[in-house]
């Protein structure tokens, strides 16, 4: 294993981590659905070539969002789970549980053929896989495969999970295996709504406990001060 630090691409976040994340780190990015947490994924993509696993939306919609923010899209390669999952939905044999197992097998094969080093592996969203009609051991298999892939490629992996009122047992298993957790929250106050990022878990990295406030203006603007004007 390498001790090399890889920057996330956000200087304030990297400073909080004393330089970045260890190569081979798998990160769980959990976010309130109203915070636009996916923009962190877009920001991470700017740092290095990325394999982007899209589950909820087509690649063209994601690319359009990236371009609207002025981000570079040249380093992205999609693993299109969305298209594969929905392509044969009209067929009786590809509905329900059978389709769910097939998409898991497809995803595992796609991960196995990644050979590039020091890449980002982006999963948008890991929540999609947690809700499939499959047995727990199959879900655990994909979690293990993601972890192994990031270690093998010596890059960074980001699993984007949508917050729910109560975490499921499967989500807790994902959090447990991940090397770091980035928690994005929407904070409502009497006169203002703010968005904040905290790092409750960072294996082999310092945890300073700071609250990183941010806003979205042509990308992410982060600040460690109490307010952003």
C-alpha positions as CSV (number, residue, x, y, z in Angstrom):
1,X,0.0,0.0,0.0
2,X,1.1,3.5,-0.8
3,X,1.4,6.4,1.7
4,X,0.9,9.0,-1.1
5,X,-1.6,11.8,-0.4
6,X,-4.0,12.7,-3.2
7,X,-5.8,16.1,-3.2
8,X,-9.6,16.2,-3.5
9,X,-9.4,19.3,-5.6
10,X,-10.9,21.6,-2.9
11,X,-8.1,23.4,-1.1
12,X,-10.1,24.1,2.1
13,X,-11.1,20.4,2.3
14,X,-7.6,19.3,1.6
15,X,-6.3,21.6,4.3
16,X,-8.8,20.1,6.8
17,X,-7.3,16.7,5.9
18,X,-3.7,17.9,6.3
19,X,-3.0,17.6,2.6
20,X,-5.7,15.2,1.2
21,X,-6.6,11.6,1.3
22,X,-4.4,8.6,1.2
23,X,-4.3,7.0,-2.3
24,X,-6.7,4.1,-2.3
25,X,-9.2,5.7,0.0
26,X,-13.0,5.0,-0.3
27,X,-15.2,7.9,0.8
28,X,-18.8,7.9,1.7
29,X,-20.3,11.3,0.8
30,X,-23.7,11.5,2.5
31,X,-25.9,14.5,1.8
32,X,-29.3,15.9,2.3
33,X,-31.1,15.7,-1.1
34,X,-31.7,19.5,-1.1
35,X,-28.0,20.4,-0.7
36,X,-27.0,19.6,-4.3
37,X,-24.3,17.3,-2.9
38,X,-23.5,16.0,-6.3
39,X,-21.6,19.2,-7.1
40,X,-18.8,17.9,-4.8
41,X,-18.6,14.9,-7.2
42,X,-18.3,17.4,-10.1
43,X,-15.5,19.2,-8.3
44,X,-13.6,16.0,-7.5
45,X,-13.7,15.1,-11.2
46,X,-11.6,18.1,-12.0
47,X,-8.6,16.7,-10.1
48,X,-8.0,13.5,-12.1
49,X,-9.4,11.2,-14.7
50,X,-12.7,9.7,-13.4
51,X,-14.9,6.7,-13.9
52,X,-18.5,8.0,-13.3
53,X,-21.1,5.4,-12.3
54,X,-24.5,7.0,-13.1
55,X,-27.6,5.3,-11.7
56,X,-30.3,7.9,-11.5
57,X,-29.7,10.0,-14.6
58,X,-28.4,9.7,-18.2
59,X,-24.9,10.7,-18.9
60,X,-26.0,13.6,-21.2
61,X,-27.9,15.2,-18.3
62,X,-24.9,15.0,-16.0
63,X,-22.6,16.3,-18.7
64,X,-24.9,19.3,-19.3
65,X,-24.8,20.1,-15.6
66,X,-21.0,20.0,-15.6
67,X,-20.8,22.3,-18.6
68,X,-23.3,24.7,-17.1
69,X,-21.0,25.1,-14.1
70,X,-18.0,25.5,-16.5
71,X,-16.3,22.3,-15.5
72,X,-14.0,20.3,-17.7
73,X,-15.7,17.0,-18.9
74,X,-12.8,15.6,-21.0
75,X,-11.6,13.2,-18.2
76,X,-14.9,11.4,-17.6
77,X,-15.7,7.9,-18.6
78,X,-19.2,6.7,-17.7
79,X,-20.2,3.3,-16.4
80,X,-23.9,3.7,-17.5
81,X,-25.9,1.7,-14.9
82,X,-29.0,3.8,-15.7
83,X,-29.2,2.7,-19.4
84,X,-28.3,-1.0,-18.6
85,X,-30.9,-1.2,-15.8
86,X,-33.8,0.3,-17.9
87,X,-33.0,-1.1,-21.4
88,X,-35.1,-4.3,-21.1
89,X,-37.6,-3.2,-18.5
90,X,-40.5,-4.0,-20.8
91,X,-39.5,-7.6,-20.9
92,X,-41.2,-9.8,-18.3
93,X,-37.9,-11.7,-17.6
94,X,-36.1,-8.5,-16.9
95,X,-38.3,-7.2,-14.1
96,X,-37.9,-7.2,-10.4
97,X,-35.4,-9.4,-8.6
98,X,-33.8,-11.0,-11.8
99,X,-33.1,-7.5,-13.2
100,X,-31.5,-6.4,-10.0
101,X,-29.1,-9.3,-9.9
102,X,-28.2,-8.8,-13.5
103,X,-27.3,-5.1,-12.9
104,X,-25.1,-6.1,-10.0
105,X,-23.2,-8.7,-12.1
106,X,-22.8,-6.1,-14.9
107,X,-21.4,-3.5,-12.4
108,X,-19.0,-6.0,-10.9
109,X,-17.6,-6.9,-14.4
110,X,-17.2,-3.2,-15.2
111,X,-15.2,-2.7,-12.1
112,X,-13.0,-5.7,-12.8
113,X,-11.8,-4.3,-16.1
114,X,-10.6,-0.9,-14.8
115,X,-6.9,-0.9,-15.2
116,X,-6.0,2.8,-15.0
117,X,-4.1,4.1,-11.9
118,X,-4.8,7.1,-9.7
119,X,-8.3,7.7,-11.0
120,X,-11.5,8.8,-9.3
121,X,-14.3,6.2,-9.0
122,X,-17.5,8.1,-8.6
123,X,-20.8,6.3,-7.7
124,X,-23.8,8.5,-8.1
125,X,-25.7,7.1,-6.2
126,X,-24.8,4.2,-3.9
127,X,-28.3,4.5,-2.5
128,X,-29.6,3.0,-5.8
129,X,-27.8,-0.3,-5.1
130,X,-28.9,-0.3,-1.5
131,X,-32.6,-0.4,-2.6
132,X,-32.3,-3.3,-5.1
133,X,-34.2,-6.5,-4.4
134,X,-31.2,-8.6,-3.7
135,X,-29.9,-10.6,-0.8
136,X,-27.6,-8.9,1.7
137,X,-24.6,-11.0,0.7
138,X,-24.8,-9.7,-2.9
139,X,-24.9,-6.1,-1.6
140,X,-21.9,-6.9,0.5
141,X,-20.1,-8.3,-2.6
142,X,-20.5,-5.0,-4.4
143,X,-19.2,-3.0,-1.4
144,X,-16.1,-5.3,-1.2
145,X,-15.6,-5.0,-4.9
146,X,-15.7,-1.2,-4.8
147,X,-13.3,-1.1,-1.9
148,X,-10.9,-3.5,-3.7
149,X,-11.1,-1.6,-6.9
150,X,-10.1,1.7,-5.3
151,X,-7.2,0.1,-3.5
152,X,-6.0,-1.7,-6.6
153,X,-6.1,1.5,-8.8
154,X,-4.5,3.6,-6.0
155,X,-7.0,6.4,-6.6
156,X,-10.0,7.8,-4.7
157,X,-13.5,6.5,-4.6
158,X,-16.6,8.5,-3.7
159,X,-19.9,6.9,-2.9
160,X,-22.7,9.4,-3.0
161,X,-25.5,8.5,-0.6
162,X,-28.8,10.3,-0.1
163,X,-29.6,10.9,3.6
164,X,-32.7,9.3,5.1
165,X,-34.3,9.9,8.5
166,X,-32.9,6.6,9.7
167,X,-29.9,4.8,8.3
168,X,-30.4,1.2,7.2
169,X,-28.2,-1.7,8.3
170,X,-26.8,-1.8,4.7
171,X,-25.9,1.9,4.8
172,X,-24.1,1.4,8.1
173,X,-22.1,-1.4,6.6
174,X,-21.0,0.9,3.8
175,X,-20.0,3.6,6.3
176,X,-18.1,1.0,8.3
177,X,-16.0,-0.2,5.4
178,X,-15.3,3.3,4.0
179,X,-12.1,5.0,4.9
180,X,-13.7,8.5,5.3
181,X,-17.1,10.0,5.6
182,X,-18.0,13.5,4.3
183,X,-21.3,14.6,5.8
184,X,-23.2,17.4,4.0
185,X,-26.1,19.0,5.9
186,X,-28.7,21.7,5.3
187,X,-28.9,23.9,8.4
188,X,-32.1,26.0,8.7
189,X,-32.0,29.1,10.9
190,X,-34.5,31.8,11.5
191,X,-33.2,34.2,8.9
192,X,-31.0,32.0,6.7
193,X,-30.3,28.5,5.3
194,X,-26.7,27.3,5.1
195,X,-25.0,24.2,3.9
196,X,-22.2,22.6,5.8
197,X,-19.7,19.8,5.5
198,X,-18.2,17.9,8.3
199,X,-15.7,14.9,8.4
200,X,-16.8,12.5,11.2
201,X,-14.6,9.7,10.0
202,X,-11.2,9.7,8.3
203,X,-9.1,6.6,8.6
204,X,-5.4,7.4,8.9
205,X,-6.1,11.1,8.6
206,X,-6.5,13.8,11.3
207,X,-10.0,14.7,12.4
208,X,-10.0,18.4,13.4
209,X,-13.8,18.6,13.8
210,X,-14.2,21.9,11.9
211,X,-17.5,22.8,10.2
212,X,-16.8,23.8,6.6
213,X,-19.5,26.1,5.3
214,X,-20.0,26.3,1.6
215,X,-22.1,27.9,-1.1
216,X,-22.5,27.2,-4.8
217,X,-21.5,29.9,-7.3
218,X,-19.9,28.5,-10.5
219,X,-18.7,25.6,-8.4
220,X,-18.1,25.2,-4.6
221,X,-17.0,28.1,-2.5
222,X,-15.9,26.9,0.9
223,X,-15.0,28.8,4.0
224,X,-14.2,27.9,7.6
225,X,-15.6,31.1,9.0
226,X,-18.9,31.2,10.7
227,X,-20.7,32.9,7.9
228,X,-20.4,33.3,4.2
229,X,-21.5,36.7,3.0
